[in-house]
């Protein structure tokens, strides 16, 4: 990666465990596609319910050369439908799962274009 990954927390407390998990996820993304130039991750606790069980929104922006940034951001309703008791770890894991899929699709599209250009 050309630029050091950016990880920011808004309206919630930073956690070393979550930062470490994000670092591992970013390493995995680099294994999927080694031409990532930048990655920004923002964890934002937009709302909170009375029980304190609203998961944060995780936004990931991945820059790759010659392509539009890949942006993943899902609202808390998605997590609440998918997980019985979603938390920040679920939110991070789900966002990176989706980011990995989109990155793999972008890599495949780039590869397809290169093959067409060679033909």
HELIX and SHEET records of a PDB file:
HELIX    1   1 UNK A   16  UNK A   32  1                                  17    
HELIX    2   2 UNK A   76  UNK A   82  1                                   7    
HELIX    3   3 UNK A   88  UNK A  118  1                                  31    
SHEET    1   A 4 UNK A   6  UNK A  10  0                                        
SHEET    2   A 4 UNK A  36  UNK A  44  1                                        
SHEET    3   A 4 UNK A  57  UNK A  64 -1                                        
SHEET    4   A 4 UNK A  70  UNK A  73 -1                                        
END                                                                             
